[in-house]
Amino acid sequence: MSKAITDLARANVRQLTPYQSARRLGGKGDVWLNANEYPTGSAYQLSQETFNRYPECQPKAVINAYADYAGLKPEQVLTSRGADEGIELLIRAFCEPGRDAVLFCPPTYGMYGVSAEAYGVERRTVALREDWQLDLPAIARNLANVKLVYVCSPNNPTGNLINPSDLRELLAMTAGKAVVVADEAYIEFCPHASVVSWLEEFPHLVVLRTLSKAFALAGLRCGFTLASAEVIELLLKIIAPYPLSAPVADIAAQALSPQGIATMRQRVQTLLENRAELQKALLTCPCVEAVYPGEGNYMIFRCTAASSVFKSLWDQGIILRDQSKQPGLSNCLRITIGTREENQKVIDALRAQPGLTPASAPSFSKETP
Ligand SMILES: *Cc1c(COP(=O)(O)O)cnc(C)c1O
């Protein structure tokens, strides 16, 4: 692009660092454990063969099926191009560029910051405490001009749930001032922890969901925003006229059928078993210092020299996600739970890594916090 054209762009777009998605980071491998995708997929058939007509903006079959699944009324459900579009729609609906702010608590999901930056909205961060819970007093001190607070639970990348009592306190301190967005992208792996039933009590609560993780449909690009009918109506004013293509709506409706949901629950069961197995095996690797299994389809582990372990596995075609630059996560890698075969390949590669020398070996045992 010529310099002159670049100069025409908005200043914050020129300076924008795009989201480093797992796909953009590249890599050449056959064991992809860096994007929290489900490791296997189901086959779908389109029920429609022609596509000359525009689709519905909010396909009824998809909305009704998700409302049933979540225990909500259809008018409390919005569907979009992934949960990522929900993150962005909320910023566009609630934040005045150059004046308002969004608040989030690193280490956490990167898109809250990227979307805010793209719209010229201030990103205010309040780091999680050492135990990866919310620092409520610090949040309370930083709420001026904040319109949205994003809370990810289970949190990506740390995997832990945010204490429900803290979330209630956050909702109390933001009432009438800001919207609290609970990102439940991984909630199917710990359904008991959902706060969706709180929507009745808190009109300023929004819940984000996706078909990309437990439903094994990351390639489909379909997500959901759950909220009061009032919030959904605001978002419908600014959403694209046809956010879901007809094939996407068709497949999403199938995934949300009773059989699709039963298949998803079996997938979750398998994954939880494989997660427990992988956790145990990781603890036997000399280069691994600590394992934090969390509640999602991924886990964080700390190793003696994360960057060299990461690089060595990368060179062997095993692609993990390096989290060591995130606050509080030095020497931490994130691994998506793969198939048993994939997990075994990772363990074999990790066992071959140099471990701690006896002199530098920690005296603590490899316990999870
Ligand atoms: C994967 C992920 C999303 C995005 O989901 P899509 O529906 O694929 O856009 C949102 N939030 C978190 C925390 C995620 O990990």
The ligand as a Gaussian input file, in Angstrom:
#p B3LYP/6-31G(d) Opt

LIG

0 1
 C      -12.467000     -18.581000      21.497000
 C      -12.931000     -17.471000      22.338000
 C      -13.889000     -16.557000      21.921000
 C      -14.282000     -16.406000      20.485000
 O      -15.124000     -17.267000      20.011000
 P      -15.618000     -17.202000      18.506000
 O      -17.054000     -17.540000      18.661000
 O      -14.838000     -18.223000      17.782000
 O      -15.424000     -15.815000      17.973000
 C      -14.375000     -15.621000      22.804000
 N      -13.902000     -15.565000      24.050000
 C      -12.947000     -16.398000      24.479000
 C      -12.468000     -16.299000      25.878000
 C      -12.416000     -17.359000      23.636000
 O      -11.424000     -18.138000      24.068000

